[in-house]
């Protein structure tokens, strides 16, 4: 249906304000519905002929090199209106104003939905918004999204889109705007004048909220590869690529490619698309950064590292060095390890990893509060429609769980945390109004994970995948922390300026950047005999978990070598750890090994050693063990803090008992339980103070312990 006054200059000007693309070329529709590219300027006369039904024109959305676009179009080739209605409903649900949605009957088989922007936005965003709408609407029919390209070059035009209010050459029908009931609009230009344009901030808001951040949107445009053979999010299309001699064939991200048109030369890193002619040089992320001058670097000891970290983290020497090395290990190929900071609420368990993470490049750190079982897959993943898979690339990422994540999430991540495989598939369910839908997820890479939790009874499988640490909570540490807090809060700007100017902090940041840029592929440890002897000296009776413990020690050695890589023997991208690295790693390991063996967090182990054992030695003669009341009293004497009976019963005792550090006995005619520590921890020189406990006065649970010899002379 033709509109009124189509020949007026006012209407033409309005039409051009909405439907604008490349001005130096257009496409003309043939009678069979195909298009031919016309490499001539798109003039006002041509547009008028289009509106008068004399010719049918399609415009190219992108101009060469600029890569911006003024609209997004969804092309639905279905006469039935249900799919179009569903897409419009999803747009409104996403916060797009109804007045910003223009629906057009295409004149042939279906409908076009147009969204216009206040100012041209990056074509990658316009394309991604359309893809996000289609994905979230979960329509089964294939929907074409325009623009189809994110960038075009001078000799390439991309895919054209037919502009409205014309006659479709194949069907002979007029294209018209339609209302919510899919009835033709009588005055097309008046209707068009009422269509609101969308601001770029609204596009960013939608994409960020629905898991397609601007970072991911720009990744394909920038086309940076860390390695053309890796499954890298930045060029995830390449994951289905084919290796051909010195070239790597992949799906081209610049056009709707399904034939692996992009060739990447693995030697000179040049890429070229044989279809859309896109070309350039593949650069890794580190190649695009300014190189750090390492000529003034010198070898740093662990004491010097601790001194630099002490600017914001007082005391906690062992914890902060270990946490730093954990995060630094992210730049190794496969020697990352994980840490669990386990401590009571408000004890600063997340402070150490957060402060250390500030030294690392911001884009390498992912900080998460509470995380549901599937949130990380939705929020950090990139959906690849052709593969119907969400790619979650965690390669060289530091992940900080600042609060206890859902236990199901830890189950999903177990293989990744234990380094069983570098890539593996997960199926997760995604709930929506239509019920549950299974989502295919591919997890890639080995991150360094720091997990902070106040939960005392961790699952054994999670314990075995983490180094257990606890922050210091003694009076000296607390006094220094309070002084630092007052200094910071009194003038935050001045405090931060002092930090930023501190030469030690600057040196650590530069060192981290240089380590990342060095791209070390392998760290070799030659002193195997020394390592085995050191480990066996401390562990005469081997346990299944010791294989993972040895793996962590090796990771510590490699991280220490990496920290001083310029002062280690080096051949290309390989460095060799030295004896000092081995010794430093074992000194660190000795601080945590007991917690690893018992599965008891260090802060609970300290209470056992500093409270339970002394109280047990001070008990009255003839008494089998100590009461909870005695423990609470002794705790206050040692720490000048209150430990409630409830917390002792609910948190501490179950952990100690499950680990075999204590057993509970009940004497005859007395309902109260007494606590007896495992005798191997009692440092008496003789057996005089080891009480003989009558077998009939011991609970069934305690009698189990007797069998394992935890109560000497008890029979």
C-alpha positions as CSV (number, residue, x, y, z in Angstrom):
1,X,0.0,0.0,0.0
2,X,1.6,3.3,-1.1
3,X,1.7,6.1,1.4
4,X,0.4,9.6,0.8
5,X,2.7,12.2,-0.7
6,X,5.6,9.8,-1.3
7,X,7.2,12.3,-3.7
8,X,7.5,15.1,-1.1
9,X,10.9,16.2,-0.1
10,X,9.9,16.1,3.5
11,X,9.0,12.4,3.3
12,X,12.2,11.7,1.4
13,X,14.3,13.4,4.0
14,X,12.6,11.5,6.8
15,X,13.0,8.2,4.9
16,X,16.8,8.8,4.5
17,X,17.1,9.6,8.2
18,X,16.1,6.1,9.1
19,X,17.2,3.9,6.2
20,X,20.9,4.9,5.6
21,X,23.8,2.8,4.7
22,X,26.7,2.9,2.3
23,X,26.3,5.8,-0.1
24,X,28.7,4.8,-2.8
25,X,27.0,1.6,-3.8
26,X,23.6,-0.2,-3.6
27,X,22.0,-3.5,-4.7
28,X,19.2,-3.8,-7.2
29,X,16.7,-6.7,-7.0
30,X,16.1,-8.9,-9.9
31,X,12.8,-10.6,-10.9
32,X,13.8,-13.8,-9.2
33,X,14.5,-12.0,-5.9
34,X,18.2,-12.1,-6.2
35,X,20.4,-8.9,-6.1
36,X,23.1,-7.4,-8.2
37,X,25.6,-4.9,-6.8
38,X,25.6,-1.5,-8.4
39,X,28.8,0.3,-7.8
40,X,27.3,3.8,-8.1
41,X,26.2,6.5,-5.7
42,X,22.7,6.0,-4.1
43,X,21.0,9.2,-5.2
44,X,17.7,10.8,-4.1
45,X,16.2,10.0,-7.5
46,X,17.0,6.3,-7.1
47,X,15.3,6.3,-3.7
48,X,12.2,8.1,-5.2
49,X,12.0,5.4,-7.9
50,X,12.2,2.8,-5.3
51,X,9.3,4.3,-3.3
52,X,7.3,4.7,-6.5
53,X,7.6,1.0,-7.4
54,X,9.8,1.6,-10.4
55,X,12.8,-0.3,-9.0
56,X,13.6,-2.2,-5.8
57,X,16.7,-1.3,-3.9
58,X,18.7,-2.9,-1.0
59,X,21.3,-0.9,0.9
60,X,24.6,-2.1,2.3
61,X,24.5,-1.4,6.1
62,X,28.2,-0.7,6.5
63,X,30.6,1.8,5.0
64,X,34.1,0.6,4.4
65,X,36.7,0.9,7.2
66,X,34.2,2.8,9.5
67,X,32.3,-0.4,10.7
68,X,29.4,1.5,12.1
69,X,25.7,0.9,11.4
70,X,22.4,2.9,11.9
71,X,20.1,0.0,12.4
72,X,19.5,-3.7,13.3
73,X,17.1,-5.8,11.3
74,X,15.6,-9.2,12.0
75,X,14.5,-11.0,8.8
76,X,11.8,-13.6,9.4
77,X,10.9,-15.7,6.4
78,X,7.6,-17.0,7.8
79,X,4.1,-15.8,6.9
80,X,2.8,-16.9,10.2
81,X,3.0,-14.0,12.7
82,X,3.8,-16.1,15.8
83,X,7.6,-15.9,15.5
84,X,7.5,-12.1,14.8
85,X,5.2,-11.6,17.8
86,X,7.6,-13.6,20.0
87,X,10.6,-11.5,18.9
88,X,8.7,-8.2,19.5
89,X,7.6,-9.4,22.9
90,X,11.3,-10.3,23.8
91,X,12.4,-6.8,22.7
92,X,9.9,-5.2,25.0
93,X,10.9,-7.5,27.8
94,X,14.5,-6.4,27.3
95,X,13.5,-2.8,27.9
96,X,13.2,-1.6,24.3
97,X,10.3,0.9,23.9
98,X,7.4,-0.4,21.7
99,X,7.6,2.9,19.8
100,X,11.2,2.0,18.8
101,X,10.1,-1.2,17.0
102,X,9.1,-1.0,13.4
103,X,7.6,-4.1,11.8
104,X,7.4,-4.4,8.0
105,X,5.7,-6.9,5.8
106,X,8.6,-7.7,3.4
107,X,6.3,-8.1,0.4
108,X,7.3,-11.8,0.0
109,X,7.3,-14.5,2.6
110,X,7.5,-12.8,6.0
111,X,8.4,-9.8,8.1
112,X,11.3,-7.5,8.9
113,X,11.7,-6.0,12.4
114,X,13.7,-2.7,12.3
115,X,15.5,-1.0,15.2
116,X,17.1,2.3,14.6
117,X,19.9,4.1,16.6
118,X,20.2,7.8,17.6
119,X,23.8,7.8,16.3
120,X,25.6,5.1,14.3
121,X,27.0,2.4,16.6
122,X,29.7,-0.2,16.0
123,X,28.4,-2.8,13.6
124,X,29.5,-5.5,16.0
125,X,27.1,-4.1,18.6
126,X,24.2,-3.8,16.2
127,X,24.8,-7.4,15.0
128,X,25.2,-8.7,18.6
129,X,22.0,-7.0,19.8
130,X,20.0,-8.8,17.0
131,X,21.7,-12.1,17.8
132,X,21.0,-11.7,21.5
133,X,17.3,-11.0,20.9
134,X,17.0,-14.1,18.7
135,X,18.9,-16.3,21.2
136,X,16.9,-15.1,24.2
137,X,13.5,-15.5,22.3
138,X,14.5,-19.1,21.7
139,X,12.7,-19.3,18.3
140,X,13.3,-22.6,16.4
141,X,13.1,-21.0,13.0
142,X,16.3,-19.5,11.6
143,X,16.3,-15.7,11.7
144,X,18.7,-13.6,9.6
145,X,20.2,-10.7,11.5
146,X,21.5,-7.6,9.7
147,X,24.1,-6.3,9.6
148,X,25.7,-9.7,8.9
149,X,29.2,-8.3,8.9
150,X,31.1,-6.5,11.7
151,X,33.6,-4.9,9.3
152,X,33.9,-4.5,5.5
153,X,36.8,-3.3,3.3
154,X,37.0,-1.1,0.3
155,X,36.5,-3.9,-2.3
156,X,33.9,-5.7,-0.2
157,X,30.3,-4.7,0.5
158,X,28.8,-7.3,2.8
159,X,25.2,-8.4,2.6
160,X,22.5,-5.9,1.5
161,X,19.1,-5.5,3.1
162,X,16.0,-4.4,1.1
163,X,14.6,-1.2,2.4
164,X,10.8,-0.8,2.9
165,X,7.8,0.6,1.0
166,X,8.7,-1.0,-2.4
167,X,7.4,-3.7,-4.7
168,X,9.0,-7.1,-4.2
169,X,10.2,-8.1,-7.7
170,X,9.6,-11.8,-7.2
171,X,6.1,-11.7,-5.6
172,X,4.9,-8.4,-7.1
173,X,3.5,-7.5,-3.6
174,X,4.0,-4.1,-1.9
175,X,6.1,-4.0,1.3
176,X,4.3,-2.0,4.0
177,X,4.6,-1.2,7.7
178,X,2.1,-3.1,9.9
179,X,0.5,-2.5,13.3
180,X,0.4,-4.8,16.3
181,X,-2.3,-6.8,14.7
182,X,-0.3,-7.1,11.5
183,X,-2.7,-4.8,9.6
184,X,-1.1,-2.4,7.0
185,X,-0.5,1.1,8.2
186,X,-2.3,3.6,6.0
187,X,0.1,6.6,6.4
188,X,3.5,5.0,6.3
189,X,5.5,8.3,6.7
190,X,3.5,9.5,9.6
191,X,4.0,6.2,11.3
192,X,7.7,6.3,10.5
193,X,8.0,9.8,12.0
194,X,6.8,8.4,15.3
195,X,9.4,5.6,15.5
196,X,11.8,6.4,18.4
197,X,15.5,5.8,17.9
198,X,17.5,3.8,20.5
199,X,20.5,5.2,22.4
200,X,23.8,3.3,22.5
201,X,23.6,3.2,26.3
202,X,20.4,1.1,26.0
203,X,22.2,-1.3,23.7
204,X,25.2,-1.6,26.1
205,X,22.8,-2.2,29.0
206,X,21.0,-5.0,27.2
207,X,24.2,-6.7,26.1
208,X,25.9,-6.4,29.5
209,X,22.9,-7.7,31.3
210,X,22.5,-10.7,29.0
211,X,26.1,-11.9,29.0
212,X,27.5,-10.3,25.9
213,X,29.8,-7.6,27.3
214,X,31.4,-4.9,25.2
215,X,34.7,-6.7,25.6
216,X,33.4,-9.8,23.9
217,X,31.7,-7.7,21.2
218,X,34.9,-6.1,20.2
219,X,37.0,-9.3,20.4
220,X,36.2,-10.6,16.9
221,X,36.6,-7.1,15.4
222,X,40.1,-6.7,17.0
223,X,40.9,-10.3,16.0
224,X,43.6,-11.0,18.4
225,X,44.9,-14.5,18.8
226,X,47.1,-15.9,21.6
227,X,47.6,-19.0,19.5
228,X,45.9,-19.9,16.3
229,X,45.7,-23.6,17.4
230,X,44.1,-22.8,20.8
231,X,40.4,-22.7,21.5
232,X,40.5,-19.0,22.2
233,X,37.3,-17.0,22.8
234,X,38.7,-14.2,20.7
235,X,38.5,-16.4,17.6
236,X,36.4,-19.2,18.8
237,X,35.2,-19.7,15.2
238,X,38.6,-21.3,14.7
239,X,37.8,-24.2,17.0
240,X,36.2,-26.0,14.0
241,X,39.0,-25.0,11.7
242,X,41.1,-27.3,9.6
243,X,44.9,-27.5,9.8
244,X,46.4,-27.5,6.3
245,X,50.2,-27.6,6.1
246,X,51.4,-24.2,7.3
247,X,47.9,-22.7,7.3
248,X,44.9,-22.9,9.7
249,X,41.5,-22.6,8.0
250,X,38.7,-21.2,10.1
251,X,35.2,-19.7,9.9
252,X,35.6,-16.0,9.1
253,X,34.1,-13.6,11.8
254,X,33.5,-10.8,9.3
255,X,30.7,-12.5,7.3
256,X,28.2,-15.2,7.7
257,X,30.7,-18.0,6.9
258,X,30.0,-21.7,6.9
259,X,32.8,-22.9,4.7
260,X,36.0,-22.0,6.6
261,X,36.9,-19.2,4.3
262,X,39.5,-17.6,6.5
263,X,43.1,-18.8,6.2
264,X,45.7,-18.0,8.9
265,X,49.4,-18.5,8.2
266,X,50.9,-20.2,11.3
267,X,54.3,-18.8,10.5
268,X,53.9,-15.1,9.6
269,X,50.5,-14.8,11.4
270,X,48.9,-13.2,8.3
271,X,45.2,-13.9,7.8
272,X,43.0,-13.6,4.6
273,X,39.4,-14.4,3.9
274,X,38.9,-15.8,0.4
275,X,35.2,-14.8,0.5
276,X,34.9,-11.3,2.0
277,X,38.6,-10.3,1.4
278,X,39.3,-9.4,5.1
279,X,43.0,-9.4,5.7
280,X,45.6,-8.4,8.3
281,X,48.0,-9.6,10.9
282,X,47.1,-11.8,13.8
283,X,48.6,-10.3,17.0
284,X,48.5,-11.8,20.4
285,X,47.3,-9.7,23.3
286,X,50.9,-9.3,24.7
287,X,52.2,-8.3,21.3
288,X,49.9,-5.3,21.3
289,X,51.1,-4.1,24.6
290,X,54.2,-1.9,25.2
291,X,57.1,-4.1,26.1
292,X,58.4,-3.8,29.7
293,X,62.1,-2.8,30.0
294,X,63.6,-5.7,32.0
295,X,67.2,-4.5,31.8
296,X,66.9,-3.0,35.3
297,X,65.3,-6.0,36.9
298,X,67.3,-7.9,39.5
299,X,66.7,-11.2,41.3
300,X,64.2,-10.9,44.1
301,X,64.1,-13.0,47.3
302,X,60.9,-14.0,49.0
303,X,61.7,-11.6,51.8
304,X,61.8,-8.7,49.3
305,X,58.5,-9.9,47.8
306,X,56.9,-10.0,51.2
307,X,58.2,-6.5,51.9
308,X,56.5,-5.2,48.8
309,X,53.3,-7.0,49.6
310,X,53.4,-5.6,53.1
311,X,52.4,-2.1,51.8
312,X,48.8,-3.2,52.1
313,X,48.9,-6.6,53.8
314,X,50.4,-6.6,57.3
315,X,52.1,-9.7,58.6
316,X,50.6,-12.9,57.1
317,X,54.0,-13.5,55.3
318,X,53.3,-17.1,54.3
319,X,49.7,-16.4,53.2
320,X,50.5,-13.5,51.0
321,X,53.5,-15.0,49.3
322,X,51.6,-18.3,48.6
323,X,48.6,-16.3,47.3
324,X,50.8,-14.2,45.1
325,X,52.5,-17.3,43.6
326,X,49.0,-18.9,43.1
327,X,47.9,-15.9,41.0
328,X,51.3,-15.7,39.2
329,X,51.1,-19.3,38.2
330,X,48.2,-18.4,35.9
331,X,50.9,-17.4,33.4
332,X,52.3,-21.0,33.3
333,X,50.9,-23.5,30.7
334,X,49.5,-26.1,33.2
335,X,51.0,-25.5,36.6
336,X,48.2,-23.4,38.1
337,X,47.0,-24.3,41.6
338,X,44.1,-23.3,43.8
339,X,43.7,-21.8,47.3
340,X,40.9,-22.0,49.8
341,X,40.9,-19.2,52.4
342,X,38.9,-20.7,55.2
343,X,38.1,-18.6,58.3
344,X,35.3,-17.2,60.4
345,X,33.2,-14.3,59.0
346,X,34.8,-10.8,59.2
347,X,38.3,-12.2,59.7
348,X,39.6,-10.8,56.4
349,X,39.7,-14.0,54.4
350,X,39.0,-12.3,51.1
351,X,41.2,-9.3,51.8
352,X,44.5,-10.9,51.0
353,X,43.6,-12.4,47.5
354,X,41.7,-9.2,46.6
355,X,44.7,-6.9,47.5
356,X,47.1,-9.1,45.6
357,X,44.8,-9.3,42.5
358,X,45.1,-5.5,42.2
359,X,48.7,-6.0,41.2
360,X,47.6,-8.0,38.1
361,X,46.1,-6.8,34.9
362,X,42.5,-6.1,35.5
363,X,41.3,-8.1,32.5
364,X,43.0,-11.2,33.9
365,X,41.0,-11.2,37.2
366,X,37.4,-12.3,37.7
367,X,35.9,-11.4,41.1
368,X,32.7,-13.2,42.0
369,X,30.6,-12.9,45.1
370,X,28.0,-15.6,45.6
371,X,27.7,-17.7,42.4
372,X,24.8,-20.0,41.6
373,X,25.5,-23.4,39.9
374,X,25.2,-22.0,36.3
375,X,25.8,-18.3,36.6
376,X,29.5,-18.4,35.5
377,X,28.5,-20.2,32.3
378,X,25.8,-17.6,31.4
379,X,27.8,-14.5,32.5
380,X,31.3,-15.4,31.3
381,X,30.4,-17.5,28.3
382,X,30.2,-16.6,24.6
383,X,27.4,-18.3,22.7
384,X,28.3,-19.7,19.3
385,X,25.1,-20.3,17.5
386,X,26.5,-22.5,14.8
387,X,27.8,-24.9,17.4
388,X,24.9,-24.4,19.8
389,X,27.5,-24.1,22.5
390,X,28.5,-21.6,25.1
391,X,32.3,-21.3,25.3
392,X,33.7,-20.4,28.7
393,X,37.4,-19.6,28.2
394,X,39.2,-19.4,31.6
395,X,42.7,-19.7,30.2
396,X,45.1,-17.5,32.1
397,X,42.4,-16.1,34.4
398,X,42.5,-15.5,38.1
399,X,39.1,-16.3,39.6
400,X,38.3,-15.1,43.1
401,X,35.2,-16.5,44.7
402,X,34.7,-14.0,47.5
403,X,31.9,-15.9,49.1
404,X,30.9,-19.6,49.3
405,X,29.6,-20.5,45.8
406,X,26.9,-23.1,45.4
407,X,28.2,-26.6,45.9
408,X,26.8,-27.6,42.5
409,X,29.1,-25.1,40.8
410,X,32.1,-26.6,42.5
411,X,30.9,-30.0,41.2
412,X,30.8,-28.6,37.7
413,X,34.3,-27.2,38.0
414,X,35.9,-30.2,39.6
415,X,37.6,-31.5,36.5
416,X,38.9,-28.0,35.7
417,X,40.2,-27.5,39.3
418,X,42.0,-30.8,39.4
419,X,43.5,-30.3,35.9
420,X,42.1,-33.5,34.6
421,X,41.6,-32.0,31.1
422,X,42.2,-28.7,29.6
423,X,38.9,-28.8,27.7
424,X,35.8,-30.5,28.7
425,X,32.0,-30.4,28.0
426,X,29.4,-29.7,30.6
427,X,25.6,-29.8,30.2
428,X,23.7,-27.4,32.4
429,X,20.0,-26.6,32.6
430,X,18.6,-23.1,32.1
431,X,15.2,-22.4,33.5
432,X,12.7,-20.1,31.6
433,X,9.0,-19.7,31.2
434,X,8.9,-22.7,28.9
435,X,10.5,-25.0,31.4
436,X,14.1,-26.3,31.6
437,X,16.4,-26.2,28.7
438,X,19.7,-28.0,28.5
439,X,22.7,-25.9,27.5
440,X,25.9,-27.2,26.0
441,X,29.0,-25.6,27.6
442,X,32.7,-26.1,26.7
443,X,35.1,-25.1,29.5
444,X,38.6,-24.3,28.4
445,X,41.8,-23.6,30.1
446,X,43.3,-23.8,33.6
447,X,42.6,-20.8,35.8
448,X,44.1,-20.0,39.2
449,X,41.2,-20.2,41.6
450,X,41.0,-18.6,45.1
451,X,38.0,-19.6,47.1
452,X,37.0,-17.8,50.3
453,X,34.6,-19.6,52.7
454,X,33.4,-19.4,56.3
455,X,32.0,-22.9,55.9
456,X,33.9,-25.2,58.2
457,X,33.0,-28.7,56.9
458,X,34.2,-28.6,53.3
459,X,33.5,-31.5,51.0
460,X,36.6,-33.9,50.9
461,X,36.7,-33.6,47.1
462,X,36.9,-29.8,47.3
463,X,39.5,-30.0,50.1
464,X,41.8,-32.1,47.9
465,X,41.7,-29.5,45.1
466,X,42.7,-26.5,47.2
467,X,45.6,-25.4,49.5
468,X,43.9,-24.6,52.8
469,X,44.9,-21.2,54.2
470,X,43.6,-19.0,57.0
471,X,44.5,-15.3,57.6
472,X,46.3,-14.4,60.8
473,X,43.9,-13.2,63.5
474,X,46.4,-12.6,66.4
475,X,46.5,-9.3,68.3
476,X,49.6,-8.0,66.6
477,X,48.2,-8.5,63.2
478,X,44.9,-6.9,64.1
479,X,46.6,-3.9,65.6
480,X,48.6,-3.3,62.4
481,X,45.5,-3.9,60.2
482,X,43.5,-1.3,62.2
483,X,46.3,1.3,61.9
484,X,46.4,0.7,58.1
485,X,42.6,0.9,57.9
486,X,42.5,4.2,59.7
487,X,45.2,5.6,57.4
488,X,43.3,4.5,54.3
489,X,39.9,5.7,55.4
490,X,41.1,9.1,56.6
491,X,42.1,10.1,53.1
492,X,41.5,7.5,50.4
493,X,42.8,9.6,47.5
494,X,46.1,10.4,49.2
495,X,46.4,6.8,50.4
496,X,46.0,5.5,46.8
497,X,48.4,8.1,45.4
498,X,51.1,7.0,47.8
499,X,50.6,3.4,46.8
500,X,50.7,4.1,43.1
501,X,53.9,6.0,43.5
502,X,55.7,3.4,45.7
503,X,58.6,2.1,43.8
504,X,58.3,-1.4,45.2
505,X,54.7,-1.7,44.1
506,X,55.5,-0.3,40.6
507,X,58.4,-2.8,40.3
508,X,56.0,-5.8,41.2
509,X,53.4,-4.6,38.6
510,X,56.0,-4.2,35.9
511,X,57.5,-7.6,36.8
512,X,54.1,-9.3,36.4
513,X,53.5,-7.6,33.0
514,X,56.9,-8.7,31.9
515,X,56.3,-12.3,33.0
516,X,53.1,-12.3,31.0
517,X,54.8,-10.9,28.0
518,X,57.6,-13.5,28.2
519,X,55.0,-16.2,27.3
520,X,57.0,-19.0,29.0
521,X,55.7,-22.3,27.7
522,X,57.6,-24.8,29.9
523,X,59.4,-24.7,33.3
524,X,61.7,-27.7,33.8
525,X,62.7,-29.0,37.2
526,X,65.8,-31.2,37.2
527,X,66.4,-31.9,40.9
528,X,63.9,-34.8,41.2
529,X,65.9,-36.8,43.7
530,X,66.2,-33.9,46.1
531,X,62.4,-33.2,45.9
532,X,61.5,-36.9,46.5
533,X,63.8,-37.1,49.5
534,X,62.4,-33.9,51.0
535,X,58.9,-35.1,50.6
536,X,59.4,-38.6,51.9
537,X,61.3,-37.3,55.0
538,X,58.1,-35.6,56.0
539,X,55.7,-38.3,54.8
540,X,56.9,-41.8,55.7
541,X,53.4,-43.3,55.3
542,X,52.0,-42.3,51.9
543,X,48.4,-41.5,51.3
544,X,46.4,-41.2,48.0
545,X,46.2,-37.5,48.3
546,X,50.0,-37.1,48.5
547,X,50.1,-37.3,44.7
548,X,48.2,-34.0,44.5
549,X,50.4,-32.6,47.3
550,X,53.5,-33.3,45.2
551,X,51.9,-31.7,42.2
552,X,51.3,-28.5,44.3
553,X,54.9,-28.4,45.5
554,X,56.0,-28.7,41.9
555,X,53.7,-25.8,41.0
556,X,55.2,-23.7,43.8
557,X,58.7,-24.4,42.5
558,X,57.6,-23.4,38.9
559,X,55.9,-20.2,40.1
560,X,59.0,-19.2,42.1
561,X,61.2,-19.9,39.0
562,X,58.8,-17.8,36.9
563,X,59.1,-14.9,39.3
564,X,62.8,-14.7,38.6
565,X,62.8,-16.0,35.1
566,X,65.5,-13.6,33.9
567,X,67.9,-15.1,36.3
568,X,67.3,-18.7,35.5
569,X,68.8,-20.8,32.7
570,X,66.6,-20.2,29.6
571,X,66.3,-21.7,26.2
572,X,63.7,-19.9,24.1
573,X,60.3,-20.2,25.9
574,X,61.7,-22.8,28.4
575,X,63.3,-21.9,31.8
576,X,64.9,-24.2,34.4
577,X,64.1,-24.0,38.1
578,X,67.2,-24.0,40.4
579,X,67.9,-25.3,43.9
580,X,66.8,-22.0,45.6
581,X,63.4,-22.4,44.0
582,X,63.1,-25.9,45.4
583,X,64.2,-24.8,48.9
584,X,61.8,-21.9,49.0
585,X,58.9,-24.0,47.8
586,X,59.4,-26.6,50.6
587,X,59.7,-23.8,53.2
588,X,56.3,-22.6,52.1
589,X,54.9,-26.1,51.9
590,X,55.9,-26.9,55.4
591,X,53.7,-24.1,56.7
592,X,50.6,-25.6,55.1
593,X,51.3,-29.4,55.0
594,X,49.7,-30.2,58.3
595,X,46.4,-28.6,57.3
596,X,46.6,-30.5,54.1
597,X,47.1,-33.8,55.9
598,X,44.4,-33.3,58.4
599,X,41.9,-31.4,56.3
600,X,41.6,-28.9,59.1
601,X,41.8,-25.1,58.3
602,X,44.9,-23.5,59.8
603,X,42.9,-21.3,62.2
604,X,41.2,-24.4,63.7
605,X,44.5,-26.2,63.8
606,X,46.0,-23.3,65.7
607,X,43.2,-23.4,68.3
608,X,43.8,-27.1,68.7
609,X,47.5,-26.6,69.3
610,X,47.3,-23.4,71.4
611,X,44.1,-24.2,73.4
612,X,43.2,-27.9,73.4
613,X,46.7,-29.3,74.0
614,X,47.7,-26.9,76.8
615,X,44.3,-27.3,78.5
616,X,44.6,-31.1,78.3
617,X,48.0,-31.0,79.9
618,X,46.7,-28.7,82.7
619,X,43.7,-31.0,83.5
620,X,43.3,-32.6,86.9
621,X,45.0,-35.9,87.6
622,X,42.7,-38.8,87.0
623,X,40.4,-36.9,84.6
624,X,40.1,-38.5,81.2
625,X,39.8,-35.3,79.2
626,X,38.7,-31.7,79.2
627,X,35.3,-30.2,79.1
628,X,33.9,-27.6,76.7
629,X,33.8,-25.1,79.5
630,X,37.5,-25.6,80.1
631,X,38.2,-25.1,76.4
632,X,36.2,-21.8,76.3
633,X,38.0,-20.5,79.3
634,X,41.5,-21.5,77.9
635,X,40.5,-19.9,74.5
636,X,39.8,-16.6,76.3
637,X,43.1,-16.8,78.2
638,X,45.1,-17.3,75.0
639,X,43.3,-15.0,72.5
640,X,41.5,-12.5,74.8
641,X,38.4,-13.2,72.7
642,X,35.2,-15.1,73.4
643,X,34.5,-18.5,71.8
644,X,30.9,-19.4,72.4
645,X,29.9,-22.9,73.4
646,X,27.5,-23.1,70.5
647,X,30.3,-22.3,67.9
648,X,32.6,-24.7,69.7
649,X,30.0,-27.5,69.4
650,X,28.7,-26.7,65.9
651,X,31.9,-25.7,64.1
652,X,35.1,-26.7,65.8
653,X,34.5,-30.1,67.5
654,X,33.0,-31.8,64.4
655,X,36.0,-30.8,62.3
656,X,38.5,-31.9,64.9
657,X,36.7,-35.1,65.4
658,X,36.2,-35.9,61.7
659,X,40.0,-35.4,61.2
660,X,41.0,-37.6,64.1
661,X,42.5,-34.8,66.1
662,X,40.2,-35.5,69.1
663,X,37.8,-38.0,70.4
664,X,34.9,-37.5,72.9
665,X,34.4,-39.8,75.9
666,X,31.6,-39.9,78.4
667,X,32.3,-40.9,82.0
668,X,29.9,-43.1,84.0
669,X,26.8,-41.3,85.4
670,X,27.8,-38.1,83.6
671,X,26.0,-36.7,80.6
672,X,28.7,-34.3,79.6
673,X,31.4,-35.4,77.1
674,X,35.0,-34.9,77.7
675,X,37.5,-34.2,74.9
676,X,40.7,-36.1,74.5
677,X,43.3,-35.1,71.9
678,X,45.0,-37.6,69.6
679,X,48.0,-38.7,71.7
680,X,50.5,-38.3,68.9
681,X,50.1,-34.5,69.4
682,X,50.6,-34.7,73.2
683,X,54.2,-33.9,73.9
684,X,54.5,-35.7,77.3
685,X,57.9,-37.4,77.8
686,X,56.3,-40.2,79.8
687,X,53.0,-41.9,80.0
688,X,52.2,-40.7,83.6
689,X,49.6,-38.2,82.5
690,X,47.9,-40.4,80.0
691,X,44.8,-41.5,81.7
692,X,43.5,-45.0,81.8
693,X,39.9,-44.8,80.7
694,X,37.7,-47.7,81.6
695,X,36.4,-49.4,78.5
696,X,32.8,-49.4,79.8
697,X,32.9,-45.6,80.2
698,X,33.7,-44.9,76.6
699,X,31.1,-44.3,74.0
700,X,30.9,-46.5,70.9
701,X,32.4,-43.8,68.8
702,X,35.4,-43.5,71.2
703,X,35.9,-47.3,71.2
704,X,36.5,-47.0,67.4
705,X,39.2,-44.6,68.1
706,X,40.8,-46.9,70.7
707,X,41.3,-49.5,68.0
708,X,43.4,-47.1,66.1
709,X,45.6,-46.4,69.1
710,X,44.5,-42.8,69.8
711,X,44.1,-43.5,73.5
712,X,47.2,-45.1,74.9
713,X,46.9,-47.6,77.8
714,X,43.1,-47.2,77.6
715,X,42.6,-51.0,78.0
